[in-house]
Amino acid sequence: MAFISVNNNESIESALRRFKRKVISEEIIKDLKKHAHFIPPGQKAKLKSVNARKRNRRRFRQQRPMGGGTGNGPSRPPMGQNR
């Protein structure tokens, strides 16, 4: 639970801003949305594997070299030379 103490001579607006930042950093809203409705165990496992696939795709996309024609697939001609 997010808890802040309001300092002396601190405006309510700045204390509220600090509180909002703390709520976001502790991911309270994200957790609340996750527990807002029941997800069956089978659906939860499916969602977990989909998220893992996305995570792996992003990870491998960053590691792949940006060279042209070095892969195993068919190479494309450069732009403007579609014949």
MDAnalysis code that builds the backbone (N, CA, C; Angstrom):
import MDAnalysis as mda
import numpy as np

u = mda.Universe.empty(249, n_residues=83, atom_resindex=np.repeat(np.arange(83), 3), trajectory=True)
u.add_TopologyAttr("name", ["N", "CA", "C"] * 83)
u.add_TopologyAttr("resid", np.arange(1, 84))
u.add_TopologyAttr("resname", ["MET", "ALA", "PHE", "ILE", "SER", "VAL", "ASN", "ASN", "ASN", "GLU", "SER", "ILE", "GLU", "SER", "ALA", "LEU", "ARG", "ARG", "PHE", "LYS", "ARG", "LYS", "VAL", "ILE", "SER", "GLU", "GLU", "ILE", "ILE", "LYS", "ASP", "LEU", "LYS", "LYS", "HIS", "ALA", "HIS", "PHE", "ILE", "PRO", "PRO", "GLY", "GLN", "LYS", "ALA", "LYS", "LEU", "LYS", "SER", "VAL", "ASN", "ALA", "ARG", "LYS", "ARG", "ASN", "ARG", "ARG", "ARG", "PHE", "ARG", "GLN", "GLN", "ARG", "PRO", "MET", "GLY", "GLY", "GLY", "THR", "GLY", "ASN", "GLY", "PRO", "SER", "ARG", "PRO", "PRO", "MET", "GLY", "GLN", "ASN", "ARG"])
u.atoms.positions = np.array([
    [0.834, -1.177, 0.000],
    [0.000, 0.000, 0.000],
    [0.881, 1.243, 0.000],
    [0.541, 2.180, -0.828],
    [1.313, 3.408, -0.940],
    [0.981, 4.329, 0.221],
    [2.024, 4.811, 0.865],
    [1.841, 5.710, 1.996],
    [2.879, 6.814, 1.891],
    [2.430, 8.060, 1.992],
    [3.344, 9.193, 2.025],
    [2.990, 10.057, 3.211],
    [3.953, 10.777, 3.716],
    [3.678, 11.737, 4.789],
    [3.827, 13.130, 4.206],
    [2.878, 13.976, 4.504],
    [2.888, 15.338, 3.985],
    [3.844, 16.155, 4.847],
    [4.826, 16.757, 4.215],
    [5.818, 17.563, 4.922],
    [5.248, 18.925, 5.294],
    [5.899, 19.596, 6.238],
    [5.479, 20.955, 6.614],
    [5.670, 21.886, 5.429],
    [4.772, 22.799, 5.260],
    [4.799, 23.792, 4.179],
    [4.797, 23.147, 2.791],
    [4.217, 21.951, 2.670],
    [4.090, 21.298, 1.366],
    [2.643, 21.423, 0.905],
    [2.465, 21.815, -0.339],
    [1.108, 21.970, -0.836],
    [0.470, 20.596, -1.062],
    [-0.849, 20.580, -1.055],
    [-1.596, 19.338, -1.282],
    [-1.326, 18.814, -2.692],
    [-1.187, 19.745, -3.649],
    [-0.945, 19.337, -5.040],
    [0.367, 18.564, -5.176],
    [1.421, 19.051, -4.535],
    [2.711, 18.355, -4.658],
    [2.678, 17.026, -3.913],
    [1.979, 16.964, -2.776],
    [1.849, 15.697, -2.050],
    [1.049, 14.695, -2.877],
    [0.003, 15.177, -3.553],
    [-0.804, 14.304, -4.404],
    [0.018, 13.791, -5.582],
    [0.851, 14.666, -6.173],
    [1.726, 14.244, -7.261],
    [2.702, 13.159, -6.792],
    [3.258, 13.336, -5.599],
    [4.171, 12.336, -5.037],
    [3.458, 11.018, -4.794],
    [2.223, 11.107, -4.306],
    [1.431, 9.907, -4.052],
    [1.141, 9.161, -5.353],
    [0.755, 9.896, -6.395],
    [0.470, 9.273, -7.687],
    [1.708, 8.588, -8.235],
    [2.880, 9.238, -8.132],
    [4.128, 8.642, -8.597],
    [4.435, 7.348, -7.847],
    [4.171, 7.353, -6.532],
    [4.435, 6.173, -5.725],
    [3.489, 5.034, -6.104],
    [2.221, 5.348, -6.355],
    [1.239, 4.334, -6.765],
    [1.661, 3.715, -8.090],
    [2.119, 4.534, -9.025],
    [2.561, 4.021, -10.320],
    [3.805, 3.159, -10.157],
    [4.758, 3.589, -9.341],
    [5.999, 2.824, -9.189],
    [5.766, 1.490, -8.481],
    [4.792, 1.417, -7.582],
    [4.493, 0.165, -6.890],
    [3.524, -0.716, -7.682],
    [3.086, -0.248, -8.834],
    [2.194, -0.990, -9.740],
    [0.907, -1.452, -9.049],
    [0.332, -0.599, -8.245],
    [-0.893, -0.938, -7.527],
    [-2.070, -1.025, -8.488],
    [-2.180, -0.089, -9.413],
    [-3.287, -0.081, -10.374],
    [-3.210, -1.307, -11.281],
    [-1.992, -1.638, -11.723],
    [-1.797, -2.800, -12.589],
    [-2.241, -4.078, -11.881],
    [-1.883, -4.206, -10.609],
    [-2.260, -5.373, -9.817],
    [-3.768, -5.421, -9.604],
    [-4.375, -4.276, -9.374],
    [-5.821, -4.201, -9.169],
    [-6.562, -4.652, -10.424],
    [-6.098, -4.217, -11.602],
    [-6.732, -4.623, -12.849],
    [-6.567, -6.115, -13.090],
    [-5.409, -6.653, -12.693],
    [-5.161, -8.075, -12.888],
    [-6.109, -8.921, -12.038],
    [-6.436, -8.454, -10.842],
    [-7.304, -9.200, -9.936],
    [-8.770, -8.771, -10.033],
    [-9.111, -7.952, -11.009],
    [-10.477, -7.442, -11.113],
    [-11.475, -8.521, -11.518],
    [-11.047, -9.533, -12.268],
    [-11.949, -10.596, -12.698],
    [-11.217, -11.931, -12.685],
    [-11.966, -13.002, -12.585],
    [-11.402, -14.341, -12.491],
    [-10.995, -14.845, -13.865],
    [-9.786, -15.379, -13.959],
    [-9.304, -15.998, -15.192],
    [-9.114, -17.482, -14.905],
    [-9.778, -18.368, -15.663],
    [-9.613, -19.800, -15.448],
    [-8.157, -20.233, -15.628],
    [-7.738, -21.288, -14.934],
    [-6.336, -21.717, -15.005],
    [-5.852, -22.017, -16.426],
    [-6.685, -22.619, -17.267],
    [-6.292, -22.903, -18.645],
    [-6.049, -21.632, -19.431],
    [-6.922, -20.660, -19.240],
    [-6.780, -19.370, -19.926],
    [-5.543, -18.635, -19.427],
    [-5.260, -18.759, -18.125],
    [-4.100, -18.101, -17.540],
    [-2.811, -18.685, -18.128],
    [-2.766, -20.016, -18.302],
    [-1.588, -20.669, -18.872],
    [-1.400, -20.244, -20.327],
    [-2.506, -20.149, -21.060],
    [-2.440, -19.729, -22.459],
    [-1.900, -18.298, -22.566],
    [-2.394, -17.426, -21.686],
    [-1.955, -16.033, -21.668],
    [-0.472, -15.939, -21.314],
    [-0.029, -16.785, -20.387],
    [1.367, -16.792, -19.979],
    [2.274, -17.191, -21.142],
    [1.860, -18.209, -21.907],
    [2.690, -18.645, -23.034],
    [2.700, -17.600, -24.152],
    [1.581, -16.934, -24.373],
    [1.526, -15.885, -25.395],
    [2.461, -14.743, -25.010],
    [2.443, -14.354, -23.736],
    [3.328, -13.278, -23.286],
    [4.798, -13.693, -23.395],
    [5.099, -14.956, -23.108],
    [6.473, -15.441, -23.226],
    [6.928, -15.400, -24.683],
    [6.048, -15.781, -25.607],
    [6.389, -15.731, -27.028],
    [6.688, -14.296, -27.467],
    [5.848, -13.348, -27.022],
    [6.065, -11.943, -27.363],
    [7.408, -11.461, -26.822],
    [7.692, -11.834, -25.572],
    [8.934, -11.428, -24.934],
    [10.143, -11.976, -25.691],
    [10.075, -13.259, -26.074],
    [11.169, -13.867, -26.822],
    [11.332, -13.245, -28.198],
    [10.205, -12.936, -28.852],
    [10.256, -12.314, -30.170],
    [10.977, -10.968, -30.094],
    [10.646, -10.174, -29.059],
    [11.296, -8.875, -28.893],
    [12.786, -9.046, -28.617],
    [13.117, -10.025, -27.788],
    [14.509, -10.252, -27.419],
    [15.329, -10.663, -28.637],
    [14.805, -11.588, -29.460],
    [15.541, -12.055, -30.620],
    [15.566, -11.023, -31.737],
    [14.569, -10.162, -31.806],
    [14.542, -9.122, -32.828],
    [15.692, -8.144, -32.600],
    [16.008, -7.841, -31.348],
    [17.092, -6.915, -31.046],
    [18.455, -7.545, -31.304],
    [18.600, -8.862, -31.153],
    [19.883, -9.525, -31.328],
    [20.211, -9.817, -32.777],
    [19.211, -9.887, -33.643],
    [19.416, -10.244, -35.038],
    [20.219, -9.164, -35.760],
    [21.248, -9.526, -36.534],
    [22.023, -8.515, -37.266],
    [21.179, -7.913, -38.387],
    [21.477, -6.689, -38.751],
    [20.686, -5.987, -39.760],
    [21.313, -6.083, -41.145],
    [22.074, -7.126, -41.434],
    [22.683, -7.303, -42.755],
    [21.664, -7.851, -43.737],
    [21.852, -7.595, -45.015],
    [20.925, -8.081, -46.027],
    [21.434, -9.334, -46.702],
    [20.604, -10.359, -46.818],
    [20.954, -11.553, -47.559],
    [21.826, -12.539, -46.808],
    [22.041, -12.347, -45.517],
    [22.889, -13.275, -44.777],
    [22.092, -14.398, -44.148],
    [20.784, -14.316, -44.162],
    [19.943, -15.329, -43.551],
    [19.695, -16.510, -44.464],
    [18.890, -17.459, -44.002],
    [18.585, -18.650, -44.790],
    [17.431, -18.440, -45.757],
    [16.629, -17.407, -45.548],
    [15.452, -17.190, -46.379],
    [15.801, -16.539, -47.702],
    [14.801, -16.411, -48.579],
    [15.048, -15.764, -49.871],
    [15.359, -14.282, -49.676],
    [16.304, -13.786, -50.462],
    [16.685, -12.379, -50.320],
    [15.785, -11.530, -51.205],
    [15.550, -10.330, -50.763],
    [14.735, -9.394, -51.540],
    [15.650, -8.467, -52.323],
    [15.206, -8.037, -53.499],
    [16.012, -7.050, -54.231],
    [15.910, -5.694, -53.537],
    [16.890, -4.825, -53.704],
    [16.825, -3.503, -53.097],
    [15.604, -2.740, -53.587],
    [15.199, -1.742, -52.839],
    [14.022, -0.945, -53.179],
    [14.193, -0.308, -54.554],
    [13.158, -0.315, -55.341],
    [13.171, 0.305, -56.653],
    [13.628, -0.620, -57.770],
    [13.986, -1.843, -57.434],
    [14.439, -2.793, -58.455],
    [13.551, -4.025, -58.453],
    [12.254, -3.844, -58.459],
    [11.305, -4.953, -58.448],
    [11.056, -5.443, -59.869],
    [11.836, -6.385, -60.332],
    [11.643, -6.933, -61.680],
    [11.500, -8.413, -61.640],
])
